[in-house]
């Protein structure tokens, strides 16, 4: 990946995927770090990430330099 990840649905899905792995850290994964930077800087990319997470029945709770925080959506609310 280049120093600036392109805004694509594929990269949005990669960010959701990386956040699912609790053993991954942006400090040790340059791609994860770049995707988080893009999430922070690009509103459309952030929307794509949240839409993909929602499609997987996840909710994006927060993000920081430590990673993207996701949580399963409560099925009882549906």
N, CA, C and O atoms as CSV, one atom per row, in Angstrom:
chain,resi,resn,atom,element,x,y,z
A,1,UNK,N,N,0.849,-1.169,0.000
A,1,UNK,CA,C,0.000,0.000,0.000
A,1,UNK,C,C,0.897,1.235,0.000
A,1,UNK,O,O,2.001,1.212,0.543
A,2,UNK,N,N,0.421,2.289,-0.602
A,2,UNK,CA,C,1.182,3.528,-0.632
A,2,UNK,C,C,1.055,4.251,0.695
A,2,UNK,O,O,0.371,3.784,1.606
A,3,UNK,N,N,1.722,5.401,0.800
A,3,UNK,CA,C,1.657,6.137,2.056
A,3,UNK,C,C,0.258,6.662,2.342
A,3,UNK,O,O,-0.099,6.883,3.499
A,4,UNK,N,N,-0.536,6.860,1.296
A,4,UNK,CA,C,-1.920,7.258,1.491
A,4,UNK,C,C,-2.812,6.220,0.837
A,4,UNK,O,O,-2.803,6.068,-0.385
A,5,UNK,N,N,-3.577,5.509,1.641
A,5,UNK,CA,C,-4.460,4.470,1.122
A,5,UNK,C,C,-5.577,5.107,0.301
A,5,UNK,O,O,-6.150,6.114,0.714
A,6,UNK,N,N,-5.892,4.527,-0.862
A,6,UNK,CA,C,-6.998,5.085,-1.638
A,6,UNK,C,C,-8.338,4.843,-0.948
A,6,UNK,O,O,-8.523,3.852,-0.240
A,7,UNK,N,N,-9.261,5.767,-1.170
A,7,UNK,CA,C,-10.608,5.634,-0.616
A,7,UNK,C,C,-11.375,4.657,-1.486
A,7,UNK,O,O,-11.868,5.020,-2.554
A,8,UNK,N,N,-11.475,3.426,-1.034
A,8,UNK,CA,C,-12.220,2.412,-1.764
A,8,UNK,C,C,-13.044,1.598,-0.789
A,8,UNK,O,O,-12.747,1.542,0.405
A,9,UNK,N,N,-14.068,0.975,-1.306
A,9,UNK,CA,C,-14.880,0.091,-0.480
A,9,UNK,C,C,-14.029,-1.084,-0.003
A,9,UNK,O,O,-14.190,-1.555,1.123
A,10,UNK,N,N,-13.130,-1.551,-0.854
A,10,UNK,CA,C,-12.246,-2.659,-0.459
A,10,UNK,C,C,-11.406,-2.276,0.757
A,10,UNK,O,O,-11.259,-3.070,1.686
A,11,UNK,N,N,-10.857,-1.071,0.755
A,11,UNK,CA,C,-10.051,-0.638,1.902
A,11,UNK,C,C,-10.915,-0.403,3.132
A,11,UNK,O,O,-10.463,-0.629,4.254
A,12,UNK,N,N,-12.147,0.045,2.940
A,12,UNK,CA,C,-13.062,0.189,4.079
A,12,UNK,C,C,-13.319,-1.181,4.704
A,12,UNK,O,O,-13.327,-1.316,5.927
A,13,UNK,N,N,-13.528,-2.189,3.870
A,13,UNK,CA,C,-13.739,-3.548,4.374
A,13,UNK,C,C,-12.485,-4.071,5.068
A,13,UNK,O,O,-12.584,-4.776,6.072
A,14,UNK,N,N,-11.300,-3.731,4.543
A,14,UNK,CA,C,-10.051,-4.155,5.189
A,14,UNK,C,C,-9.936,-3.575,6.593
A,14,UNK,O,O,-9.467,-4.249,7.510
A,15,UNK,N,N,-10.365,-2.326,6.759
A,15,UNK,CA,C,-10.301,-1.722,8.090
A,15,UNK,C,C,-11.229,-2.447,9.054
A,15,UNK,O,O,-10.841,-2.725,10.189
A,16,UNK,N,N,-12.444,-2.756,8.625
A,16,UNK,CA,C,-13.374,-3.510,9.477
A,16,UNK,C,C,-12.761,-4.868,9.822
A,16,UNK,O,O,-12.815,-5.301,10.973
A,17,UNK,N,N,-12.185,-5.532,8.836
A,17,UNK,CA,C,-11.563,-6.845,9.044
A,17,UNK,C,C,-10.416,-6.767,10.056
A,17,UNK,O,O,-10.340,-7.579,10.978
A,18,UNK,N,N,-9.539,-5.799,9.880
A,18,UNK,CA,C,-8.407,-5.667,10.794
A,18,UNK,C,C,-8.872,-5.371,12.214
A,18,UNK,O,O,-8.276,-5.857,13.175
A,19,UNK,N,N,-9.928,-4.584,12.355
A,19,UNK,CA,C,-10.438,-4.253,13.682
A,19,UNK,C,C,-11.038,-5.469,14.381
A,19,UNK,O,O,-11.113,-5.502,15.609
A,20,UNK,N,N,-11.461,-6.460,13.618
A,20,UNK,CA,C,-12.012,-7.679,14.219
A,20,UNK,C,C,-10.937,-8.517,14.908
A,20,UNK,O,O,-11.244,-9.322,15.787
A,21,UNK,N,N,-9.695,-8.332,14.516
A,21,UNK,CA,C,-8.588,-9.107,15.072
A,21,UNK,C,C,-7.994,-8.372,16.267
A,21,UNK,O,O,-7.261,-7.395,16.112
A,22,UNK,N,N,-8.316,-8.850,17.437
A,22,UNK,CA,C,-7.882,-8.176,18.665
A,22,UNK,C,C,-6.371,-8.215,18.863
A,22,UNK,O,O,-5.830,-7.449,19.661
A,23,UNK,N,N,-5.685,-9.104,18.141
A,23,UNK,CA,C,-4.233,-9.177,18.295
A,23,UNK,C,C,-3.506,-8.209,17.360
A,23,UNK,O,O,-2.286,-8.074,17.454
A,24,UNK,N,N,-4.226,-7.532,16.461
A,24,UNK,CA,C,-3.604,-6.547,15.572
A,24,UNK,C,C,-3.599,-5.177,16.238
A,24,UNK,O,O,-4.522,-4.817,16.969
A,25,UNK,N,N,-2.550,-4.433,15.969
A,25,UNK,CA,C,-2.426,-3.083,16.505
A,25,UNK,C,C,-1.909,-2.167,15.405
A,25,UNK,O,O,-0.997,-2.542,14.669
A,26,UNK,N,N,-2.476,-0.975,15.282
A,26,UNK,CA,C,-1.948,-0.027,14.307
A,26,UNK,C,C,-0.474,0.295,14.545
A,26,UNK,O,O,0.238,0.658,13.609
A,27,UNK,N,N,-0.017,0.168,15.768
A,27,UNK,CA,C,1.390,0.431,16.078
A,27,UNK,C,C,2.310,-0.570,15.380
A,27,UNK,O,O,3.455,-0.250,15.059
A,28,UNK,N,N,1.805,-1.783,15.146
A,28,UNK,CA,C,2.607,-2.842,14.541
A,28,UNK,C,C,2.170,-3.203,13.129
A,28,UNK,O,O,2.748,-4.105,12.522
A,29,UNK,N,N,1.161,-2.520,12.590
A,29,UNK,CA,C,0.621,-2.844,11.270
A,29,UNK,C,C,0.449,-1.538,10.491
A,29,UNK,O,O,-0.488,-0.779,10.736
A,30,UNK,N,N,1.354,-1.290,9.561
A,30,UNK,CA,C,1.346,-0.023,8.812
A,30,UNK,C,C,0.059,0.161,8.013
A,30,UNK,O,O,-0.457,1.276,7.926
A,31,UNK,N,N,-0.464,-0.914,7.431
A,31,UNK,CA,C,-1.693,-0.797,6.646
A,31,UNK,C,C,-2.867,-0.405,7.545
A,31,UNK,O,O,-3.661,0.462,7.181
A,32,UNK,N,N,-2.981,-1.027,8.696
A,32,UNK,CA,C,-4.036,-0.697,9.662
A,32,UNK,C,C,-3.928,0.780,10.048
A,32,UNK,O,O,-4.934,1.489,10.098
A,33,UNK,N,N,-2.725,1.231,10.316
A,33,UNK,CA,C,-2.482,2.623,10.701
A,33,UNK,C,C,-2.899,3.581,9.575
A,33,UNK,O,O,-3.543,4.596,9.838
A,34,UNK,N,N,-2.540,3.267,8.333
A,34,UNK,CA,C,-2.916,4.103,7.189
A,34,UNK,C,C,-4.426,4.148,7.004
A,34,UNK,O,O,-4.992,5.200,6.706
A,35,UNK,N,N,-5.071,3.010,7.180
A,35,UNK,CA,C,-6.532,2.970,7.037
A,35,UNK,C,C,-7.215,3.778,8.136
A,35,UNK,O,O,-8.214,4.448,7.875
A,36,UNK,N,N,-6.694,3.726,9.355
A,36,UNK,CA,C,-7.237,4.555,10.427
A,36,UNK,C,C,-7.047,6.040,10.138
A,36,UNK,O,O,-7.933,6.847,10.422
A,37,UNK,N,N,-5.900,6.405,9.577
A,37,UNK,CA,C,-5.663,7.796,9.185
A,37,UNK,C,C,-6.678,8.237,8.144
A,37,UNK,O,O,-7.190,9.355,8.201
A,38,UNK,N,N,-6.968,7.358,7.192
A,38,UNK,CA,C,-7.953,7.672,6.167
A,38,UNK,C,C,-9.349,7.794,6.782
A,38,UNK,O,O,-10.119,8.676,6.402
A,39,UNK,N,N,-9.676,6.916,7.729
A,39,UNK,CA,C,-10.966,6.982,8.425
A,39,UNK,C,C,-11.120,8.337,9.117
A,39,UNK,O,O,-12.193,8.939,9.085
A,40,UNK,N,N,-10.062,8.800,9.728
A,40,UNK,CA,C,-10.062,10.076,10.450
A,40,UNK,C,C,-10.197,11.260,9.486
A,40,UNK,O,O,-10.847,12.252,9.815
A,41,UNK,N,N,-9.592,11.164,8.308
A,41,UNK,CA,C,-9.491,12.303,7.395
A,41,UNK,C,C,-10.589,12.382,6.338
A,41,UNK,O,O,-10.853,13.463,5.812
A,42,UNK,N,N,-11.230,11.270,6.020
A,42,UNK,CA,C,-12.153,11.226,4.878
A,42,UNK,C,C,-13.546,10.784,5.336
A,42,UNK,O,O,-13.751,9.626,5.698
A,43,UNK,N,N,-14.481,11.703,5.317
A,43,UNK,CA,C,-15.840,11.420,5.805
A,43,UNK,C,C,-16.530,10.331,4.991
A,43,UNK,O,O,-17.251,9.510,5.557
A,44,UNK,N,N,-16.323,10.308,3.675
A,44,UNK,CA,C,-16.959,9.270,2.850
A,44,UNK,C,C,-16.398,7.896,3.189
A,44,UNK,O,O,-17.143,6.919,3.274
A,45,UNK,N,N,-15.083,7.822,3.382
A,45,UNK,CA,C,-14.475,6.557,3.762
A,45,UNK,C,C,-15.018,6.097,5.109
A,45,UNK,O,O,-15.332,4.919,5.278
A,46,UNK,N,N,-15.130,7.006,6.063
A,46,UNK,CA,C,-15.675,6.656,7.384
A,46,UNK,C,C,-17.100,6.141,7.261
A,46,UNK,O,O,-17.482,5.190,7.943
A,47,UNK,N,N,-17.890,6.769,6.391
A,47,UNK,CA,C,-19.268,6.306,6.165
A,47,UNK,C,C,-19.264,4.908,5.566
A,47,UNK,O,O,-20.054,4.057,5.974
A,48,UNK,N,N,-18.380,4.662,4.599
A,48,UNK,CA,C,-18.272,3.322,4.002
A,48,UNK,C,C,-17.908,2.285,5.055
A,48,UNK,O,O,-18.469,1.190,5.066
A,49,UNK,N,N,-16.977,2.620,5.937
A,49,UNK,CA,C,-16.575,1.693,7.004
A,49,UNK,C,C,-17.765,1.377,7.900
A,49,UNK,O,O,-18.017,0.213,8.210
A,50,UNK,N,N,-18.500,2.407,8.318
A,50,UNK,CA,C,-19.665,2.187,9.188
A,50,UNK,C,C,-20.750,1.385,8.472
A,50,UNK,O,O,-21.403,0.545,9.091
A,51,UNK,N,N,-20.952,1.631,7.180
A,51,UNK,CA,C,-21.946,0.872,6.409
A,51,UNK,C,C,-21.564,-0.603,6.297
A,51,UNK,O,O,-22.417,-1.480,6.436
A,52,UNK,N,N,-20.289,-0.874,6.047
A,52,UNK,CA,C,-19.832,-2.264,5.974
A,52,UNK,C,C,-19.993,-2.938,7.334
A,52,UNK,O,O,-20.471,-4.070,7.414
A,53,UNK,N,N,-19.603,-2.259,8.386
A,53,UNK,CA,C,-19.758,-2.824,9.735
A,53,UNK,C,C,-21.227,-3.109,10.026
A,53,UNK,O,O,-21.563,-4.162,10.567
A,54,UNK,N,N,-22.104,-2.168,9.666
A,54,UNK,CA,C,-23.537,-2.363,9.902
A,54,UNK,C,C,-24.052,-3.575,9.135
A,54,UNK,O,O,-24.876,-4.333,9.648
A,55,UNK,N,N,-23.570,-3.761,7.909
A,55,UNK,CA,C,-23.965,-4.927,7.120
A,55,UNK,C,C,-23.514,-6.234,7.757
A,55,UNK,O,O,-24.101,-7.286,7.508
A,56,UNK,N,N,-22.479,-6.167,8.572
A,56,UNK,CA,C,-21.981,-7.341,9.297
A,56,UNK,C,C,-22.558,-7.399,10.706
A,56,UNK,O,O,-22.091,-8.168,11.547
A,57,UNK,N,N,-23.581,-6.578,10.957
A,57,UNK,CA,C,-24.243,-6.475,12.261
A,57,UNK,C,C,-23.270,-6.065,13.360
A,57,UNK,O,O,-23.290,-6.598,14.469
A,58,UNK,N,N,-22.411,-5.094,13.013
A,58,UNK,CA,C,-21.479,-4.500,13.960
A,58,UNK,C,C,-21.749,-3.010,14.030
A,58,UNK,O,O,-22.284,-2.416,13.094
A,59,UNK,N,N,-21.378,-2.424,15.139
A,59,UNK,CA,C,-21.482,-0.986,15.314
A,59,UNK,C,C,-20.092,-0.448,15.621
A,59,UNK,O,O,-19.388,-0.993,16.471
A,60,UNK,N,N,-19.691,0.624,14.929
A,60,UNK,CA,C,-18.410,1.263,15.221
A,60,UNK,C,C,-18.635,2.195,16.404
A,60,UNK,O,O,-19.394,3.160,16.310
A,61,UNK,N,N,-17.975,1.901,17.508
A,61,UNK,CA,C,-18.155,2.685,18.727
A,61,UNK,C,C,-17.197,3.857,18.809
A,61,UNK,O,O,-17.565,4.942,19.258
A,62,UNK,N,N,-15.946,3.632,18.365
A,62,UNK,CA,C,-14.920,4.658,18.527
A,62,UNK,C,C,-13.711,4.274,17.687
A,62,UNK,O,O,-13.632,3.164,17.161
A,63,UNK,N,N,-12.775,5.202,17.567
A,63,UNK,CA,C,-11.495,4.913,16.946
A,63,UNK,C,C,-10.452,5.800,17.597
A,63,UNK,O,O,-10.751,6.886,18.094
A,64,UNK,N,N,-9.234,5.315,17.581
A,64,UNK,CA,C,-8.106,6.078,18.117
A,64,UNK,C,C,-6.845,5.514,17.502
A,64,UNK,O,O,-6.907,4.660,16.618
A,65,UNK,N,N,-5.708,5.986,17.962
A,65,UNK,CA,C,-4.446,5.446,17.470
A,65,UNK,C,C,-4.276,3.985,17.870
A,65,UNK,O,O,-3.378,3.310,17.367
A,66,UNK,N,N,-5.117,3.491,18.760
A,66,UNK,CA,C,-5.048,2.087,19.195
A,66,UNK,C,C,-5.887,1.170,18.321
A,66,UNK,O,O,-5.762,-0.052,18.405
A,67,UNK,N,N,-6.755,1.755,17.470
A,67,UNK,CA,C,-7.551,0.946,16.550
A,67,UNK,C,C,-9.000,1.368,16.485
A,67,UNK,O,O,-9.428,2.317,17.142
A,68,UNK,N,N,-9.740,0.640,15.677
A,68,UNK,CA,C,-11.171,0.851,15.507
A,68,UNK,C,C,-11.902,-0.050,16.502
A,68,UNK,O,O,-11.610,-1.244,16.583
A,69,UNK,N,N,-12.834,0.500,17.247
A,69,UNK,CA,C,-13.579,-0.273,18.244
A,69,UNK,C,C,-14.960,-0.570,17.687
A,69,UNK,O,O,-15.738,0.336,17.387
A,70,UNK,N,N,-15.250,-1.862,17.555
A,70,UNK,CA,C,-16.538,-2.324,17.035
A,70,UNK,C,C,-17.213,-3.198,18.085
A,70,UNK,O,O,-16.577,-3.753,18.981
A,71,UNK,N,N,-18.530,-3.293,17.932
A,71,UNK,CA,C,-19.308,-4.104,18.872
A,71,UNK,C,C,-20.453,-4.740,18.104
A,71,UNK,O,O,-21.041,-4.096,17.235
A,72,UNK,N,N,-20.786,-6.000,18.407
A,72,UNK,CA,C,-21.949,-6.599,17.736
A,72,UNK,C,C,-23.227,-5.832,18.073
A,72,UNK,O,O,-23.425,-5.392,19.205
A,73,UNK,N,N,-24.081,-5.683,17.074
A,73,UNK,CA,C,-25.367,-5.027,17.287
A,73,UNK,C,C,-26.270,-6.001,18.023
A,73,UNK,O,O,-26.284,-7.193,17.718
A,74,UNK,N,N,-27.018,-5.500,18.983
A,74,UNK,CA,C,-27.934,-6.324,19.751
A,74,UNK,C,C,-29.086,-6.763,18.850
A,74,UNK,O,O,-29.857,-5.927,18.379
A,75,UNK,N,N,-29.206,-8.041,18.612
A,75,UNK,CA,C,-30.260,-8.563,17.738
A,75,UNK,C,C,-31.660,-8.382,18.331
A,75,UNK,O,O,-32.647,-8.411,17.597
A,76,UNK,N,N,-31.754,-8.197,19.639
A,76,UNK,CA,C,-33.072,-8.027,20.254
A,76,UNK,C,C,-33.715,-6.720,19.860
A,76,UNK,O,O,-34.930,-6.564,19.982
A,77,UNK,N,N,-32.908,-5.762,19.382
A,77,UNK,CA,C,-33.447,-4.459,18.981
A,77,UNK,C,C,-34.032,-4.479,17.578
A,77,UNK,O,O,-34.630,-3.487,17.159
A,78,UNK,N,N,-33.882,-5.572,16.835
A,78,UNK,CA,C,-34.368,-5.625,15.463
A,78,UNK,C,C,-35.791,-6.074,15.392
A,78,UNK,O,O,-36.354,-6.173,14.301
